[in-house]
Amino acid sequence: YEGYGPGGVAVIVESLTDNRNRTASEVRAAFSKHGGNLGETGAVAFMFDRVGLIVYGDDKASPDDMFEVALEAGAQDVESGDEAHEITCEPDDFSTVRDALEGAFGYPDDARLDWKPQNSVAVDEDTASTLLKLLDVLEDNDDVQRVAANFDVDDNVLERLSA
């Protein structure tokens, strides 16, 4: 399902269900209740890239070693931070890159096909509060597998909202 949340944030909801009508109505109700609206297929997908995402903890390898092995395996990008290494690749190369990394560093913390936003929408505190409630409701739905959104919230705002 695709739609817009509060503040014009694009949201993609992946689901797996045995009852499409129930899931559609629950997702539609969540969007409506939290200031968003459900869109047609393709309404927001063009704002995201489909990528393979593989995540390793920073204790598995140095950034240089991770970069070297991932690049040789065909990865597009490696982002090494304080806590993790995030490797992205084309969806068609996902299993090849994952297998090469597993051979070098063991099993990843996470490996999946994901939606990567091309651009982010900055949201203020009020919008962020409503948006986070929408995302929580969607993620709590048993039929929803994954939710992707293209928002950016300032760290100070997130800290205030989580307090």
Disulfide bonds with the S-S distance in Angstrom:
none
